[in-house]
């Protein structure tokens, strides 16, 4: 049976110092694989192979939206470990997986413009409770993976919540869309920054330009269920004159992969 350190639904309520300490302890005392429980480190070779080789598939949330894997088994447990239990060492492998979904989603619309990965924003309260922003972290990891392959890509949190929303868990697809309609907006131009260090293309430093012109926005998230978050994010970007070229997620849940597992993800 897979071993996990906490129930999947429990939030970590840990700050950055606690996450740093957890990382040090993981290096000194390797934990079982977060995907399958094997005593082979936080990500065993078999689960790493699964992340690297599962072919991305289209999902129905938006045109040109691809998910790298079904939200099931080891992939589900790995995402929850990273998101809810602060297993930050999984950001790299999961980011590589997200990058594969980005490349797959862009196949029908090739182009030379640089890519801007735009993560679905997390609520501030959730970021505080977890001690990190898991979707932004995965977006940055995916951008790094794409750059290593020679693509001009970076991640930027362009979107923010314009109003509070109800917890998505337990809502129907129609209720989720109503709950999120009009909930997101693009950050004011003064919040857009360009890095002044070529070795840190995702770093937000000095203000020196009004917006991310010249980029192809690609929406990214860890998980798609009904697609309500992606639809609302695409609306907000389009309203700001930045229609997304595609969307990509690490995983897709019911009904996209025809699984019969209750959904408690909130997306």
C-alpha positions, 0 to 999 in steps of 0.5 A: 500500500502506498504510504503518505505522511498526511491525508491528501486533503490536509493543508500543511500550514507551514511557512518557508522556514519549515519547508526549508527544514523539510527539504534538509531532512529529506536530503538527510533522511530520504522519505519513501516515494510520494507516488508509490511508497517505495523506499527509493527516495521521494520519487522512485525511478518507476514513478519518474518514468511514468511522469516522463513517458505518459503521452499528453492528451487533449482535454475539452476545457478549452481549444488546444488544452492538453494534460500530461496524465490522468489524475490517478494513482501515482500522479495524483499522489505526487501532485498532492504531496507537492501541493499540500505537503510541501514536497518541493523536490517534486517541482522539477519532475512535475514541471518537466511533465507540465512542459511536455503538455505545453509542447503538445498543446502548441503543436497545432499552432506553431510560432516563433514568439516567446512563450509566457506561461501564466499560472492559474492563481491560488487564493492568498489564504491557500498560499499562506496556509501551504507556505508556497504557491504550488502552481506558480512553482510548477510554471517556473519549473516548466519554463526552465525545462522549455528553456533547456530545450532551446525555447524562449519561455518564462513564467509570470503570474499575470492573473489575480483574484478580483473577488472572493470565490466559494470553495469549489469542492463539491460543486457541480460543473455548472456551479463551478463556472458560475462561482468563478465567472468574473473572478479573475483579472489581469494585474495592473501594468505597474506589476509587470517586470522584466528580469535584469539578469539573463540567468534569472529569466523568471525573477521579477525585478525592476519595473521597466515596461508596461506589459508582456507584449510580444509573448504567446500566453499559455495558461498552465495549472496542476490539474483540470477537472471541469475546466472552470478555472481555465475558462475564466482565466482565458476570459480574463486574459482575452479581456486584457488583449492577451488571448491564450495560445493554448493551455496545459496541465500536469493532470486531468480528472473526471470526465476528461480521462473517463475515470470514476473517482470522486473529485475533491480537487476544487478545480 
